[in-house]
Amino acid sequence: MFDIGWSELLLIGIVALIAIGPKELPGVLRTLGQWMAKVRRMASEFQNQFHEAMREAELADLKKEVDEMATKAQSYAHFDPIDDIRKDIEKAASPPPDLDTLTDTAASPPPAATPPATTAPASPPAATETPPAVAPAEPAAPQNTAPVNTPDAGRAA
């Protein structure tokens, strides 16, 4: 703290002996010793209080960790694997909410462009009759048009 050597202490002692006098010097030194003891005691109390606060903070952290572990242990005590599987299946079966909004916007057609107002109105289209639906005919059996090579075909001529 202070860098006071023996030579400085001797000088302070000689000045105190001359300034205070030999008769009152023991009382002054006793009072100075008491003050120094009070200062050291106060410093020690402050240091002890600081260490106590640090210990309390550490204990509070430890208590918090123990409480977190107790909470986890309670959640493990209520472990139900079938319930967990059922919840996973229900989650997988339901579509995600963001896909619903995407399909709604994709299903709606874009707004149609309005025709220009300067064109002449078109005449209504003539009614056309659609022919009645005819059932499709069955395909005819394929006919074999290729010549058949038989051994008697060449001799009969």
ChimeraX commands (.cxc) that place a marker at each C-alpha (Angstrom):
marker #1 position 0.00,0.00,0.00 radius 0.5
marker #1 position 2.34,2.70,1.19 radius 0.5
marker #1 position 6.01,2.25,0.47 radius 0.5
marker #1 position 7.42,3.47,3.77 radius 0.5
marker #1 position 10.81,2.13,4.78 radius 0.5
marker #1 position 12.57,2.17,8.16 radius 0.5
marker #1 position 14.32,5.44,7.44 radius 0.5
marker #1 position 10.98,7.20,6.80 radius 0.5
marker #1 position 9.48,5.74,9.97 radius 0.5
marker #1 position 12.47,6.96,11.99 radius 0.5
marker #1 position 12.08,10.45,10.52 radius 0.5
marker #1 position 8.33,10.51,11.33 radius 0.5
marker #1 position 9.07,9.33,14.89 radius 0.5
marker #1 position 11.68,12.09,15.46 radius 0.5
marker #1 position 9.32,14.80,14.12 radius 0.5
marker #1 position 6.45,13.44,16.30 radius 0.5
marker #1 position 8.74,13.42,19.39 radius 0.5
marker #1 position 9.77,17.03,18.76 radius 0.5
marker #1 position 6.27,18.30,17.78 radius 0.5
marker #1 position 4.19,16.43,20.40 radius 0.5
marker #1 position 6.72,16.10,23.19 radius 0.5
marker #1 position 7.91,13.11,25.16 radius 0.5
marker #1 position 5.19,13.46,27.81 radius 0.5
marker #1 position 2.15,13.07,25.47 radius 0.5
marker #1 position 3.74,10.79,22.85 radius 0.5
marker #1 position 2.60,7.47,24.47 radius 0.5
marker #1 position -1.07,8.65,24.55 radius 0.5
marker #1 position -0.93,9.79,20.92 radius 0.5
marker #1 position 0.61,6.47,19.83 radius 0.5
marker #1 position -2.08,4.55,21.76 radius 0.5
marker #1 position -4.84,6.61,20.06 radius 0.5
marker #1 position -3.17,6.14,16.66 radius 0.5
marker #1 position -3.04,2.37,17.30 radius 0.5
marker #1 position -6.74,2.32,18.21 radius 0.5
marker #1 position -7.65,4.18,15.01 radius 0.5
marker #1 position -5.55,1.82,12.96 radius 0.5
marker #1 position -7.29,-1.15,14.63 radius 0.5
marker #1 position -10.69,0.38,13.81 radius 0.5
marker #1 position -9.69,0.93,10.18 radius 0.5
marker #1 position -8.43,-2.65,9.89 radius 0.5
marker #1 position -11.58,-4.00,11.56 radius 0.5
marker #1 position -13.80,-2.02,9.16 radius 0.5
marker #1 position -11.79,-3.25,6.17 radius 0.5
marker #1 position -12.07,-6.82,7.46 radius 0.5
marker #1 position -15.86,-6.46,7.95 radius 0.5
marker #1 position -16.26,-5.05,4.45 radius 0.5
marker #1 position -14.21,-7.91,3.03 radius 0.5
marker #1 position -16.21,-10.48,5.02 radius 0.5
marker #1 position -19.51,-8.97,3.86 radius 0.5
marker #1 position -18.29,-9.04,0.29 radius 0.5
marker #1 position -17.31,-12.71,0.62 radius 0.5
marker #1 position -20.67,-13.46,2.28 radius 0.5
marker #1 position -22.52,-11.84,-0.63 radius 0.5
marker #1 position -20.47,-13.91,-3.06 radius 0.5
marker #1 position -21.32,-17.10,-1.15 radius 0.5
marker #1 position -25.02,-16.18,-1.13 radius 0.5
marker #1 position -24.93,-15.53,-4.86 radius 0.5
marker #1 position -23.29,-18.91,-5.42 radius 0.5
marker #1 position -25.86,-20.55,-3.15 radius 0.5
marker #1 position -28.67,-18.86,-5.07 radius 0.5
marker #1 position -27.22,-20.19,-8.33 radius 0.5
marker #1 position -26.90,-23.66,-6.81 radius 0.5
marker #1 position -30.47,-23.50,-5.51 radius 0.5
marker #1 position -31.68,-22.47,-8.97 radius 0.5
marker #1 position -29.83,-25.40,-10.57 radius 0.5
marker #1 position -31.24,-27.82,-8.00 radius 0.5
marker #1 position -34.77,-26.51,-8.64 radius 0.5
marker #1 position -34.29,-26.95,-12.40 radius 0.5
marker #1 position -33.07,-30.52,-11.88 radius 0.5
marker #1 position -36.04,-31.25,-9.59 radius 0.5
marker #1 position -38.42,-29.94,-12.26 radius 0.5
marker #1 position -36.78,-32.17,-14.88 radius 0.5
marker #1 position -36.97,-35.13,-12.52 radius 0.5
marker #1 position -40.70,-34.53,-12.02 radius 0.5
marker #1 position -41.23,-34.41,-15.78 radius 0.5
marker #1 position -39.42,-37.75,-16.07 radius 0.5
marker #1 position -41.60,-39.19,-13.31 radius 0.5
marker #1 position -44.68,-38.56,-15.50 radius 0.5
marker #1 position -43.10,-40.24,-18.53 radius 0.5
marker #1 position -45.75,-41.78,-20.79 radius 0.5
marker #1 position -44.29,-43.02,-24.08 radius 0.5
marker #1 position -47.70,-43.99,-25.51 radius 0.5
marker #1 position -49.01,-40.46,-24.94 radius 0.5
marker #1 position -45.91,-39.04,-26.63 radius 0.5
marker #1 position -46.42,-41.33,-29.65 radius 0.5
marker #1 position -50.12,-40.42,-29.86 radius 0.5
marker #1 position -49.27,-36.72,-29.87 radius 0.5
marker #1 position -46.65,-37.25,-32.59 radius 0.5
marker #1 position -49.15,-39.15,-34.75 radius 0.5
marker #1 position -51.81,-36.46,-34.29 radius 0.5
marker #1 position -49.28,-33.80,-35.24 radius 0.5
marker #1 position -48.23,-35.75,-38.33 radius 0.5
marker #1 position -51.85,-36.37,-39.40 radius 0.5
marker #1 position -52.87,-32.72,-39.25 radius 0.5
marker #1 position -51.61,-30.51,-42.08 radius 0.5
marker #1 position -49.30,-27.70,-41.12 radius 0.5
marker #1 position -51.10,-24.35,-40.85 radius 0.5
marker #1 position -48.89,-22.63,-43.43 radius 0.5
marker #1 position -49.77,-25.23,-46.09 radius 0.5
marker #1 position -53.48,-24.46,-45.64 radius 0.5
marker #1 position -52.90,-20.82,-46.46 radius 0.5
marker #1 position -50.76,-21.72,-49.47 radius 0.5
marker #1 position -53.41,-24.04,-50.93 radius 0.5
marker #1 position -56.15,-21.44,-50.42 radius 0.5
marker #1 position -54.24,-18.81,-52.37 radius 0.5
marker #1 position -53.22,-21.27,-55.10 radius 0.5
marker #1 position -56.81,-22.51,-55.58 radius 0.5
marker #1 position -58.27,-19.05,-56.12 radius 0.5
marker #1 position -57.90,-17.93,-59.74 radius 0.5
marker #1 position -56.14,-14.66,-60.44 radius 0.5
marker #1 position -58.42,-11.72,-61.22 radius 0.5
marker #1 position -59.42,-11.62,-64.91 radius 0.5
marker #1 position -58.30,-8.71,-67.00 radius 0.5
marker #1 position -61.15,-6.44,-68.05 radius 0.5
marker #1 position -61.55,-5.91,-71.80 radius 0.5
marker #1 position -60.99,-2.38,-73.09 radius 0.5
marker #1 position -64.13,-0.21,-73.11 radius 0.5
marker #1 position -63.54,1.19,-76.65 radius 0.5
marker #1 position -64.25,-2.05,-78.52 radius 0.5
marker #1 position -67.64,-2.64,-80.05 radius 0.5
marker #1 position -69.81,-5.11,-78.24 radius 0.5
marker #1 position -69.65,-8.51,-79.82 radius 0.5
marker #1 position -72.80,-10.19,-81.01 radius 0.5
marker #1 position -73.90,-13.08,-78.88 radius 0.5
marker #1 position -72.60,-16.38,-80.16 radius 0.5
marker #1 position -75.00,-18.48,-82.16 radius 0.5
marker #1 position -76.43,-21.38,-80.33 radius 0.5
marker #1 position -74.83,-24.54,-81.57 radius 0.5
marker #1 position -76.31,-27.87,-81.04 radius 0.5
marker #1 position -74.09,-30.49,-79.66 radius 0.5
marker #1 position -74.53,-33.92,-81.14 radius 0.5
marker #1 position -75.85,-36.50,-78.74 radius 0.5
marker #1 position -73.23,-38.56,-77.09 radius 0.5
marker #1 position -72.65,-41.77,-78.96 radius 0.5
marker #1 position -71.23,-44.76,-77.20 radius 0.5
marker #1 position -67.84,-45.63,-78.66 radius 0.5
marker #1 position -67.91,-48.61,-80.97 radius 0.5
marker #1 position -65.96,-51.65,-80.09 radius 0.5
marker #1 position -62.83,-51.98,-82.17 radius 0.5
marker #1 position -63.11,-54.50,-84.94 radius 0.5
marker #1 position -61.04,-57.60,-84.78 radius 0.5
marker #1 position -57.85,-57.15,-86.76 radius 0.5
marker #1 position -57.79,-59.00,-90.07 radius 0.5
marker #1 position -54.67,-60.81,-91.06 radius 0.5
marker #1 position -53.76,-59.58,-94.58 radius 0.5
marker #1 position -50.34,-61.08,-94.73 radius 0.5
marker #1 position -49.94,-64.19,-96.99 radius 0.5
marker #1 position -49.77,-67.39,-95.14 radius 0.5
marker #1 position -46.96,-69.75,-96.06 radius 0.5
marker #1 position -48.33,-73.19,-96.01 radius 0.5
marker #1 position -46.71,-76.17,-97.68 radius 0.5
marker #1 position -49.75,-76.92,-99.88 radius 0.5
marker #1 position -50.14,-73.34,-101.18 radius 0.5
marker #1 position -47.36,-73.62,-103.73 radius 0.5
marker #1 position -48.47,-77.03,-105.27 radius 0.5
marker #1 position -52.13,-76.30,-105.81 radius 0.5
marker #1 position -51.63,-73.90,-108.66 radius 0.5
marker link #1:1,2 radius 0.2
marker link #1:2,3 radius 0.2
marker link #1:3,4 radius 0.2
marker link #1:4,5 radius 0.2
marker link #1:5,6 radius 0.2
marker link #1:6,7 radius 0.2
marker link #1:7,8 radius 0.2
marker link #1:8,9 radius 0.2
marker link #1:9,10 radius 0.2
marker link #1:10,11 radius 0.2
marker link #1:11,12 radius 0.2
marker link #1:12,13 radius 0.2
marker link #1:13,14 radius 0.2
marker link #1:14,15 radius 0.2
marker link #1:15,16 radius 0.2
marker link #1:16,17 radius 0.2
marker link #1:17,18 radius 0.2
marker link #1:18,19 radius 0.2
marker link #1:19,20 radius 0.2
marker link #1:20,21 radius 0.2
marker link #1:21,22 radius 0.2
marker link #1:22,23 radius 0.2
marker link #1:23,24 radius 0.2
marker link #1:24,25 radius 0.2
marker link #1:25,26 radius 0.2
marker link #1:26,27 radius 0.2
marker link #1:27,28 radius 0.2
marker link #1:28,29 radius 0.2
marker link #1:29,30 radius 0.2
marker link #1:30,31 radius 0.2
marker link #1:31,32 radius 0.2
marker link #1:32,33 radius 0.2
marker link #1:33,34 radius 0.2
marker link #1:34,35 radius 0.2
marker link #1:35,36 radius 0.2
marker link #1:36,37 radius 0.2
marker link #1:37,38 radius 0.2
marker link #1:38,39 radius 0.2
marker link #1:39,40 radius 0.2
marker link #1:40,41 radius 0.2
marker link #1:41,42 radius 0.2
marker link #1:42,43 radius 0.2
marker link #1:43,44 radius 0.2
marker link #1:44,45 radius 0.2
marker link #1:45,46 radius 0.2
marker link #1:46,47 radius 0.2
marker link #1:47,48 radius 0.2
marker link #1:48,49 radius 0.2
marker link #1:49,50 radius 0.2
marker link #1:50,51 radius 0.2
marker link #1:51,52 radius 0.2
marker link #1:52,53 radius 0.2
marker link #1:53,54 radius 0.2
marker link #1:54,55 radius 0.2
marker link #1:55,56 radius 0.2
marker link #1:56,57 radius 0.2
marker link #1:57,58 radius 0.2
marker link #1:58,59 radius 0.2
marker link #1:59,60 radius 0.2
marker link #1:60,61 radius 0.2
marker link #1:61,62 radius 0.2
marker link #1:62,63 radius 0.2
marker link #1:63,64 radius 0.2
marker link #1:64,65 radius 0.2
marker link #1:65,66 radius 0.2
marker link #1:66,67 radius 0.2
marker link #1:67,68 radius 0.2
marker link #1:68,69 radius 0.2
marker link #1:69,70 radius 0.2
marker link #1:70,71 radius 0.2
marker link #1:71,72 radius 0.2
marker link #1:72,73 radius 0.2
marker link #1:73,74 radius 0.2
marker link #1:74,75 radius 0.2
marker link #1:75,76 radius 0.2
marker link #1:76,77 radius 0.2
marker link #1:77,78 radius 0.2
marker link #1:78,79 radius 0.2
marker link #1:79,80 radius 0.2
marker link #1:80,81 radius 0.2
marker link #1:81,82 radius 0.2
marker link #1:82,83 radius 0.2
marker link #1:83,84 radius 0.2
marker link #1:84,85 radius 0.2
marker link #1:85,86 radius 0.2
marker link #1:86,87 radius 0.2
marker link #1:87,88 radius 0.2
marker link #1:88,89 radius 0.2
marker link #1:89,90 radius 0.2
marker link #1:90,91 radius 0.2
marker link #1:91,92 radius 0.2
marker link #1:92,93 radius 0.2
marker link #1:93,94 radius 0.2
marker link #1:94,95 radius 0.2
marker link #1:95,96 radius 0.2
marker link #1:96,97 radius 0.2
marker link #1:97,98 radius 0.2
marker link #1:98,99 radius 0.2
marker link #1:99,100 radius 0.2
marker link #1:100,101 radius 0.2
marker link #1:101,102 radius 0.2
marker link #1:102,103 radius 0.2
marker link #1:103,104 radius 0.2
marker link #1:104,105 radius 0.2
marker link #1:105,106 radius 0.2
marker link #1:106,107 radius 0.2
marker link #1:107,108 radius 0.2
marker link #1:108,109 radius 0.2
marker link #1:109,110 radius 0.2
marker link #1:110,111 radius 0.2
marker link #1:111,112 radius 0.2
marker link #1:112,113 radius 0.2
marker link #1:113,114 radius 0.2
marker link #1:114,115 radius 0.2
marker link #1:115,116 radius 0.2
marker link #1:116,117 radius 0.2
marker link #1:117,118 radius 0.2
marker link #1:118,119 radius 0.2
marker link #1:119,120 radius 0.2
marker link #1:120,121 radius 0.2
marker link #1:121,122 radius 0.2
marker link #1:122,123 radius 0.2
marker link #1:123,124 radius 0.2
marker link #1:124,125 radius 0.2
marker link #1:125,126 radius 0.2
marker link #1:126,127 radius 0.2
marker link #1:127,128 radius 0.2
marker link #1:128,129 radius 0.2
marker link #1:129,130 radius 0.2
marker link #1:130,131 radius 0.2
marker link #1:131,132 radius 0.2
marker link #1:132,133 radius 0.2
marker link #1:133,134 radius 0.2
marker link #1:134,135 radius 0.2
marker link #1:135,136 radius 0.2
marker link #1:136,137 radius 0.2
marker link #1:137,138 radius 0.2
marker link #1:138,139 radius 0.2
marker link #1:139,140 radius 0.2
marker link #1:140,141 radius 0.2
marker link #1:141,142 radius 0.2
marker link #1:142,143 radius 0.2
marker link #1:143,144 radius 0.2
marker link #1:144,145 radius 0.2
marker link #1:145,146 radius 0.2
marker link #1:146,147 radius 0.2
marker link #1:147,148 radius 0.2
marker link #1:148,149 radius 0.2
marker link #1:149,150 radius 0.2
marker link #1:150,151 radius 0.2
marker link #1:151,152 radius 0.2
marker link #1:152,153 radius 0.2
marker link #1:153,154 radius 0.2
marker link #1:154,155 radius 0.2
marker link #1:155,156 radius 0.2
marker link #1:156,157 radius 0.2
view
